[in-house]
Amino acid sequence: MALSRVRMGDHMRLMINGGDWNTVAYISKLQRNEYTDWFFRGYEDHPSKDGSKVWNYNLARKNAGLDGKRKITSSKKKKSTPRKKARKKR
């Protein structure tokens, strides 16, 4: 959550249990979730050029590879096979 809430690393605070840094050692191994990364790639500069950003749905879709272009794997239709009638046993 800290990666999505702070603007500068200096603003992030950690709660260390009794001075034992092993309690927070996992933080250096954290990576951003793929879907979160796709979301943040949707931000672009605000038109007023004031340094702020605005989120653009279409840009996010494009950067995630979901811009509506489909890959068709096969144009051949599968042939349907007729079902055989089962015999009744008496």
C-alpha positions in Angstrom: 0.0 0.0 0.0 2.9 2.4 0.7 3.9 2.3 -3.0 0.5 3.6 -4.0 0.1 6.2 -1.3 3.3 8.2 -1.0 4.9 10.5 -3.5 8.4 10.5 -2.2 10.4 7.8 -0.5 11.1 10.2 2.4 7.4 10.3 3.2 7.2 6.5 3.8 7.3 5.4 7.5 7.9 1.9 8.8 7.0 0.4 12.1 9.9 -1.6 13.3 9.3 -4.1 16.1 11.7 -3.4 18.9 14.5 -2.2 16.7 14.6 -5.6 14.8 15.0 -4.8 11.1 14.2 -8.4 10.2 10.6 -7.7 10.8 10.6 -5.4 7.7 13.2 -7.2 5.6 10.5 -8.3 3.1 9.9 -4.7 2.0 13.0 -4.5 -0.1 11.7 -7.5 -2.1 8.2 -6.1 -2.8 7.2 -5.6 -6.4 4.3 -3.8 -7.9 1.4 -6.0 -9.0 1.2 -6.3 -12.8 -2.4 -4.9 -12.9 -1.5 -2.0 -10.7 1.3 -1.2 -13.1 -1.1 -1.3 -16.0 -3.3 1.2 -14.1 -0.5 3.7 -13.4 0.6 3.5 -17.1 -2.8 5.2 -17.8 -1.7 8.5 -16.3 -0.7 11.3 -18.6 0.3 15.0 -18.0 -2.6 17.3 -17.4 -3.4 19.6 -20.4 -2.7 22.7 -18.3 1.0 21.5 -17.9 0.9 22.3 -14.2 2.7 19.1 -13.2 -0.4 17.2 -12.3 -1.5 14.0 -14.0 -4.9 12.8 -15.2 -5.9 9.2 -15.8 -6.8 8.2 -19.4 -8.8 5.0 -19.8 -7.8 4.5 -23.4 -4.1 5.0 -22.7 -4.3 2.5 -19.9 -6.0 -0.1 -22.2 -3.4 0.5 -24.9 -0.4 0.2 -22.5 -1.9 -3.0 -21.1 -2.3 -4.5 -24.6 -6.1 -4.4 -24.4 -6.7 -1.8 -27.0 -9.3 -3.9 -28.8 -7.0 -5.7 -31.3 -7.8 -9.4 -31.2 -5.5 -12.1 -32.5 -7.4 -14.8 -34.4 -5.7 -18.1 -34.0 -7.5 -20.1 -36.6 -10.0 -19.1 -39.3 -11.1 -22.7 -39.9 -14.4 -23.9 -38.4 -14.4 -27.1 -36.6 -16.5 -29.8 -38.3 -19.2 -31.3 -36.2 -19.2 -35.1 -36.0 -22.5 -36.8 -36.1 -23.4 -38.7 -32.9 -23.9 -42.4 -33.1 -27.2 -43.7 -31.8 -26.7 -45.9 -28.8 -28.3 -49.4 -29.0 -30.7 -50.4 -26.3 -29.7 -53.6 -24.6 -32.5 -55.9 -23.3 
